[in-house]
Every structure is written in structure tokens, then in C-alpha cells.
Amino acid sequence: MSGLASGPAAAGTAEGTGRSTAEGTRAPVRAGRAPAGQRLNPPRRAGTAWLFSAPFLLVFGLMYALPLLAGLVMGFTDMRSTDARNPFAVNFVGLDNFQRLFQDEVMRRAAANTLFFVVATTPLTIALGLLAAMLLNSGITRLRTFFRLGYYLPYVTSIIGIAVAWRLLLDPQAGLVNDLLRAVGVDGPAWLLDERTALGSLVVMTAWRNFGFDMVVFLAALQSVPRELYEAADVDGAGAWARFRSITVPMLRPALLFCGVYSAAGFTQFLEEPLVMTKGGPLNSTLSASLAIYNKFGSGDYGYGAAAATILFTVIAAFSAAQFRWLRPRT
């Protein structure tokens, strides 16, 4: 007698249990039923997941969501530091704070400085990070770990310490940068005291500090690119620029997206650099949007500062969405 059932009985058995049929394939499980020993999303399992997520949700709600909502509401009031003890006694002023923002010359200068800083620093940081990653991936063979550590170390160093060190390096009288320039017969400018060079100096310092992070991201992405693609391009006679444009850049698009969004969002909020190095001067030439908001809260104008922070948050979100749309992988 054959070990396999035939006819309708075999078909019913295969449909009901998912066992092998005579053709060697598995019949589909009957709709609405799961294989033996399995359950479809039991409520107890969902409850356990929510229980383990509760600490994060609690911290996120108290430390992020609630302050964000409070700041948004505060921007529509005339709240000042003297109202902190009785925050519900403030007056609702509608869009007055937002109208003041667009009429405030200092805020407009801070917004222009921030835009220049982001537009200049983001591509410079990405370019330096990509160049360092490509050199470490193929060009540098000796002391590779030493260079990786050296490039990445400034990123994990305190920004306050780095800002103080660069302020000393750029000192017009005793700074090392001008000492080196004087050694070759060049009189260096007062880097942080001149409107023409102060913001550019912050751009260079910030790009130097942050490109190590992008380097690590790009290095990991480069090591995942199949070598067969470059070998095929070499066979076809493609040059270095053609390989970079046609292979490297498309394969690095997700890494470029991440570094672009992450860097731009961070640079839009740059605060410590001008606060420590220039105090926003000279003549507000290095005043950033975050520093201007910090000053407003420091002077006790909470409602106005909250309105400015809301605008900054909206700009960061819109800019990040635009980058996602431009750099997302093409399908």
C-alpha cells in the first residue's frame, strides 16, 4: 500500500494541516487558522511589548513631547520670567510674537548668519568626511587605525574645550595661526574680531570638528560596495572620476542622506561656537538663531523666545524633509 493518501481525503488533509502533498509542495494553511503551536498576535504579547516600551514613552513624553507642546503654546502668549510662578495668568497675544520676529533686525541678521553657516558648513563637512573615508578605504594602508582615531577624536571631544582652543589659536597677537603666517611674511587678520572673517572662522572650525563622524559613516558604506562593480568598470575602461560618479555616489546615497540631514539639523542649531568664541560679535556678524533665542530667554522674554524656537523647529523639519525627498534612493 502506498504511504501517500490520494483523492479528496489527501487534499483535505493537506489543506487543513499544511503537510506535504504528493507533488512535494506544501499546501496553504486554511484561511483564519495558524499552524499548530502558533497564535496570531495574542493580546498578552502586545501588552508585554507596551510594558517594555513604557519607560521610553514616559521619558519621551516628559522630556521631549511635553516641553515641545509647552513651548509651542508659550509662543502665543506674553509670558516673561516674572510669570514663571503663575504661568496660567499670562495673556494670549495670538500671532504678535511671530510678527515681531519678521520685523526684528537682530533676528533677521541671526537667521541670515545661520543660513550661511548651514549652507557653507554642511557640504564642506560631507566633502571632507568622504575624502577621508576614500583615502582610508583604499589609499592609506599603514597606520590606518591611527588616522581613523585622529580624524574621529575631535568629534567626541567637548565642543566647549575645542572652541576655547580655537579661540586661542586664532588670537591675532599670540595665536599659533598668525605666528605661522608671520613666519612666512604674512600679517594675519584678527580672525574673530573682524566681520569679514569671524563667521568663516567658525565654519572652518566646525567642519574640522565634525567631519570625522561623516568619515566613519562613509567608510562603513564604502566597505559594503561590491568590488565587482569597480572591477567591471576597470574592464570597461572607466576612469577614476567616472567610477566615482557612476558607482560610488549612487551606492553612497543612503549615507549621503543620513549625513546631510544629521549635519544640517545640527548646524542649524549651532550655539556653543559663537557663544564661547565671539559672543555673537563683532556687530552680530556671528550671531546665530539659537544664540539669539538663548539671549531672549536670558533676558526673560519667554513668549518671544518660544515663538522664535517654534520657527526654528519648523525650518529644521522642512529642510530635513526636502533633503529626504532629494537624496532618497531611486527605485
N, C-alpha and C positions, 0 to 999 in steps of 0.2 A: 504494500500500500504506500502511496506517495506521502511524504511528510508535509505536503502543502495542501491546504484545502482549496477547493475550486468552487466556482459559481457564486451565487448571491451571498452565501454564508461567508466566503472568504472576503468578498468586497465589504460586507458589513463589519467583519472583524477588523479589517484594515482601517476603515473609516472611524470606527469607534475607539481604537487603541493606538493608532499611529504605527502599527507594526509593519514589517517588510512584506510586500506583495510578491507574487511570482516573478515579476519583472525586475525585482531587485531594488525598487524605489520605495520611498516611504509615502504612504497615503496621507493626505492632510487630516489634521485633527478636526473633529466636528466643531462647527462654529459655536462659540459660547462656552466651550469646555477646555480646560487646561490639562496637560499631561499629568499622569498620576504623581503625587507628591509635590505639585506646584500649585500656588494660589496666585490669583490675579490681584496685585496691589491690595493686600489686606489692610484694613484701617489701622491695625496695631502698628504695622511697619511705618505707615505715614505719620502716626503720632510720635513714634520714636525719632523719625527724621526731624520733625518740628521741635522736639525736645532738645536734640543736639544743636539745632540752629538757634535756639532761644538766646544763648549768651551773645552771639554775634548780633542778632536782631536788636537786643536790648542796648548793646553798646552803640550800634549804628544809629538807633533812634535817639538816644540821649546825647551822643557826641556829634552827630552829623545832621540828621534829618530835623531834629527839633531846633537847633541853632540856625539852620538854614531857613526854616519857616519863620522863626522869630525875627531874623534879620530882614526877611522879605516884608513882613508886616511893619517892622520898625521904620523902613524906608518911606512909609506913607504917613508918618507921624512927625511931630516936632520934638521928639524925645531928646533930652540933654542929660548930662551926667548927674545933674541935681534931681532928676526924676527916677534914678535907679531904685530908690527905696519904695516908690509908689508908681511902678511902670504903667499901671492901668489908668492913671489920671492924666495921661498925655492927650494932646489934641490931634485929631485926624486932619491932615493937610492935603490929602489927595496927591496930585502929581507935582506939587510945588517944589519938592526937593529935586525931582528929576529935571524940572525946568531950570532950576538954579544951576544944575550940573552943566548944561549946554551953554549957559551964559557966563560961567566961571572961567576966567582966562587962565588961572593956575591949573585947573583941571584939564582944560584943553591942551595946555603945554605938556602936562603929565601924560595924557593919552597919546600925543604925538611922539614923545620920547619912548613910551612903551612900544608903540607900533614899530618905530625904527629899531629898537633893541631886539624885538622878536624877529623881524624880517632879516636883520643882519646876523644875529647870533645863531638862529636855528639852522640855516643851510651851512654856515661855517662849521658848526659843531658836527653836523652829519658828515660833511666832506672830510673833516679831519679824522673822525671815527672810522669812516670807510677806508680812507687811505691807510691808516694804521693797521686796520684789520687785514687788508690785502697784503701789506708788507709782512705782517706776522704769519699770514697763511701760506705765503709762497716765497717771499724774498728773503726774510731773515731766518736763518737756520740755527745759528748759535745764540745762546743766551736768550732764547725766546721767552722763557718764563720770567726772566728778569725784566724784559721790556713790557710784558703784559702787566706785571705788578707795578712798574713805574708809571705806565700810562693810566692805570686804574686808580692808583693811590690818591691823587688829588680829589677824585670824586667822593671818596669815603672820608676825607679829611674835613674837619669843621669849616664851614663857609666863613665863620667869623675869623678864625685863625688865618685862612687864606686871604681874606680881604685885608686884614691888618698887615700881613706880609707884603702883599702887592702895594699897599699904600706906602710902605717903607721903600720898596724897590723903585717906585715912581716918584719919590721925593725929588723935587727939582734941584736941591742943593747937595744932599748926601745920598741920594738913591743910586743903586748899582746901575740902573739903565742909563742914566745920564753920565755916570762915571765912565761907562764903556764908550758912550758916544764922544765924550770929551777926549778919550784916548786916541780917537781917530780924527780929531779936529772938528767935531760937530757939536754945536751947542744945542742940547736937548731942550724941548719946551717944558713948561710947567704942566705936566700931563693932566693932573686932576684939578688944576686951578684955572685952566683955560677952557672957555666954552667950546672951542673948536676940537679939542682932543679929549675932553673928560668922558663923554659918553662912549666914544670909540675905545678908550682905555678899558672901560667896563665890559664892552663887547669882547675884546681880546681876552681879558682875564676870565670871563665866564665861559667862553668857548674852550680855553685851555683847561679849565677845571672839569668840564662836563664831557669832553669828547671821549674819555676813557670808558664811560658807560656805553655809549654808542658802539665803541670798538668791540666790546665784549659781545653785544648783540649781533653785530655784523660778522664777527669771527665765527660764532656758532652757526649763523646762516650760511656762510661761505663753505664751512666744512660739511654741510649737508647737500651741497650742489654735486650732482653726479659728475665724476671726472670724464665719463664717456662723452659728455657734451662738448667739453673742451678738446678732447682728442678728435672728435668728428669735425670740429671747426678747424683744427690744425690741418687735417687731411684736405679740407676744402680750401685751404689757403687763406683763412681769415686772419687778420692782424690782431694786435692786442686791443686796439680801440673797438674793432668790430666784435670781438669776443666779449668785451666789457659791456657794450651797448646791447647786444643781441642775446647774451646768456646771463651775465652777472646781474645786470639791473633787473630784468624780469624775474629772475629767481629770488632776488632780494626784496621784491615789492612788499611782502608782508612785514619784513624787518624795517624797511623804509617807512611804512605806515606807522608802525609802533613808535619808532624813534621820532618821527615828525610830530605825531600827536603828543607824545610824552614831553618832548623838549619844548614845543610851542606853548603847551599849557603851563609848564613850569616857568618859562621865561616871561610869560605874560604877568606872572605874579612876583617878579623879581623885586626883592625888598632889602635883603641884608647887604647886598653890594653897595648901593648908593647910601644906605643908612650908615654904614661903617666907614666908607671911603670918602664920601663927598657931602653927606647930609642933604643931598638933593641939589647942591650947588655945582658950579657957580651960576648964580642968576637962574636957578631952576632948570639948568641945562641937563641935569641927570635925575630930575625928579620923576619917579615912576608913578604909575597909577596906584600901586599898592602902598607906596610910601606916602602919597597924598591922602589916601584913605586912612592910613595909620596916624597921620598928623591930625586929621579931622576927629578921629576917636580920641586922640590925646588931648585935644582942645575941648572935648566934652560935647561936640555936636554929633550925637549918636544917630539921629534921624538922617542927617545929610550924609554921614559916612556910610550908613547902611544902604542908602539909595545908590551911592557910588559903587559899593561892593556888589549890589544886585546887577548893575550894568556890567561890571567886570565879569561876573559869573556868566551872564548871558553871552558876552562876547567870546569867552573861552569855549562855551558849549557850541556856539555857532561855528567858530573856527575849527574846532575838532571835527564837527560833522562834515564841514567842507573838505577837510583832509581825508576823512574816511571815504567820501564819495570820489575824490580824485585819485587816491592811491590804492583803493581796494583791488584785490586780484580780479583780473578779467576772466570771465568764463565763456 
